[in-house]
């Protein structure tokens, strides 16, 4: 599975929700604004331009622009650190403000069924698209999953 598969599996409407949830302030705080502006081919990054760029971003992911997909994932996730810290705390994964703690291999902490437990615990707390994106991002980046996770209807 590639990062573009994670986005495409969500569908275009859920993808649009991810983009609408991007925090320009957090991009600047974490010094990601300029790099993302270049990677996204935008002259500046604001909520209006992001919203208007959704079809262009979606097309790039359909074309399997994996470098763009990776950068976009960081932008989306940095905008939702409170969700990330909540999920990692729930799973008992050591972290430093949402970033994996150094010198710790978190893989063994992602035990069988963790995805469904996370989706059930945080359903209604965070928007479904960002929660599912994060679960599948972890599965892709950390665990080498070959297929996206789909929660059961009661957990979604």
Number of C-alpha atoms within 10 A of each C-alpha: 14 18 22 21 20 25 24 16 16 20 12 14 10 19 22 19 16 26 21 15 19 21 18 16 13 17 20 11 11 11 11 17 17 15 11 19 14 12 13 20 12 14 10 14 17 14 15 9 12 21 16 10 17 19 14 13 22 20 12 16 20 14 10 16 15 16 13 17 23 16 15 20 21 14 23 22 22 21 21 21 15 13 20 21 19 15 21 20 13 14 16 12 20 18 16 10 13 20 13 15 13 10 6 10 12 17 12 9 13 17 9 9 8 14 23 17 16 20 23 16 13 18 16 11 11 14 15 19 19 22 25 25 23 21 22 26 24 16 21 19 13 13 14 12 15 11 14 22 17 16 15 10 6 9 16 16
